[in-house]
Amino acid sequence: MRPVTEADLTTVLAMNNAAVPAVNALEADDLSWFADVAHTFLVADEPSSPVGRVRLVGFLIGLEGPGLAYGSINYGWFCERYDRFLYVDRVVVDQAAWGLGLGRAFYTAFAAASDGHTVLCAEVNVVPPNERSLAFHERFGFSSVGEQDTEGGAKRVRMLELAL
């Protein structure tokens, strides 16, 4: 794992948009904004990538809140309820790298950079269901703190927190 670079952004954008509906689609400008404001923006390289031909197999974008001018209703939900928090906006792991522990490594690294924050927040789709992510968050120790509908009811998310 390493911090994102500008050279990674095109690949991160493609990975993100291939993972819809587990995450929301992004435009290049959105991703540039995240690169500018993220508390933590990590990528993972395929361990066996030959030198000079690195292939990304995952990324995590983590924000802190409240305070960002971010239109996400999920981020807003946490801003209304928490004085200070870290927020996993999105994490994507290439299906070929599932089971290698990248999700746990991303979350562990983000939590380790907590800078005095005492809670890590995230949300996971329950409609359409993302059972794999729900199970991951439960194993990691997250607790459910609410649910809300998004996208006019097309999605429903479970709001989660983890004490740091």
Secondary structure, 3 states (H helix, E strand, C coil): CEECCHHHHHHHHHHHHHCCCCCCCCCHHHHHHHHHHCCEEEEEECCCCCCCCCCEEEEEEEEEECCCCCCCHHHHHHHHHCCCEEEEEEEEECHHHCCCCHHHHHHHHHHHCCCCCCEEEEEEEEECECHHHHHHHHHHCCEEEEEEEEHHHCEEEEEEEEEC
